[in-house]
Amino acid sequence: MKDWGMRAIRTFFQAFAGVMLTQMATGDYNLQEWKTWILPLLSSAIAAGCSALLNYVPKNAESNYLVDQEKEGQG
């Protein structure tokens, strides 16, 4: 898997653990209720999606940037 994908997976688990630990610390959790799992899963999925979008680099992004810089210098 690409680097951006691994970062997204790691961010998902970190966000999930953070939200669950916060719920446990406040005493606002019951592991038998589905509502207890929905908030951490949704917030973790959103965090992972943002991480993937921010870390994604297209295959030719760096090479295209260098080509554009060379063209500007020649023009």
N, C-alpha and C positions, 0 to 999 in steps of 0.2 A: 504494500500500500504506500502511496505517496506520503510525503512529509505532512502535507496539509490535512490529509485524512487521519493520520495518527494523532495530530494535534487536536483535531475535532473530537476524536474518541476520548482522549485524555481529558479534554475540557468537559465533555459530557459527564464522565465519572466524578470529576472534581466538583462540578456544580451540583450533581445529585447528592454527593456526600455532604456538601455544605448545607444544602437546604434541609436534608434529613436531620443532620446534627442540630441545626437551629431549631427545628420543630421539636426535637427531643429535649433540648435545653429549656425550651419554654413550657414544656409539658403539654403541648398542643398536638398530640399524635395518638393514634390508635391504629395499629398495624392491620387490624381486620377490616377497616373501612377503606373503600376505594378512594375517597377524597384525600386521604393521607398520601397516597402514591401519585395522584394526578398532578398536583402542584410541583413536586420535585421532578417528575418526568417531563412535564411541559417546559419548565424553566431550564432544565438541563438540555433539552432538545433545542430550544431557542439559543442558548449559549453555544452549543456545539455548532449549530448552523452559522452563527455569526463568526465563530472561530474559523470554520471552513471557508467562508467567503473572504475573510480578511487575509487568510494565509494562502489562498489559491493563487498560483502564478501560472498563466498559460505557458505551453511548451516553448514558444518562440518569443516570449515577451522580452527577454534580455537581448536576444540576437536582433530583434526588430529595433530595440532602443539603440543599439550600437550602430545599426545601419542608418537610422535616422540621424544620429549624431554625425556620422561621416558625411552624409549628404548635405547637412547644414554647413559643415566646414568647407565643402567643395564649392557651394553655391555662392 
